Amino acid sequence: QVQLVESGGGVVQPGRSLRLSCAASGFTFNTYPMHWVRQAPGKGLEWVAVISYDGSEKYHADSVKGRITISRDNSKNTLYLQMNSLRAEDTAVYYCAREMTDHGGLDVWGQGTTVTVSS
Amino acid sequence: QSVMTQPPSASGTPGQRVTISCSGSSSNIGTFYVYWYQQLPGTAPKLLIYKNNKRPSGVPDRFSGSKSGTSASLAISGLRSEDEADYYCAAWDDSLSGRVFGGGTKVTVL
């Protein structure tokens, strides 16, 4: 079945780095744009980044530009989020999501992985 | 503070109709499609409406979306207890060169 499984979350000190992964299965990964969306504790959804199906185009939210980078390895059916210079405000559940090419909606979501930035 | 504004809460009794608004600007809702997501407690979001008013297969026709100018709305008719959730609007924003979500609306079934 179509599935996205995030991993790599954990507790990290401010200023350190973390890389999240999102393993895709059950669909042709290299034909879909992919997104990261996060949700801080008790807060709403915040879009983080998107990457085109082939990785040639990337867009990041202003709040993470220069610190957090989206990437993908289509040979491994895996999406990544490299998070550097982490701050307390990056504490959140991070979801990866698939974008439907014909309508732009995020139709498949992972279960999320939790990142806690704390000293 | 999101660039798209939703009321923080909405409520209704079973069977009632509830409407959630999403107010944006010409750089997002005024130009691009609006999407709606439902997030049940403790779960990942689920796509409810795409392209302003289209429902993915499996979404009941009790849910409907509309858009006019720089605003959009989600209507839930025949409200049921299982509709108690957070609802988010979303769109691309040209000024930000990114997707944006509204702040979310918590729907309570009284």
Interface residues (C-beta under 8 A of the other chain):
Chain A: H35 V37 G44 L45 E46 W47 A49 V50 Y59 H60 A61 D62 Y95 A97 M100 H103 G104 G105 L106 D107 W109 G110 Q111 G112
Chain B: S2 Y33 Y35 Y37 Q39 A44 P45 K46 L47 Y50 K51 K54 P56 D86 Y88 A90 W92 L96 S97 G98 R99 V100 F101 G102 G103 G104
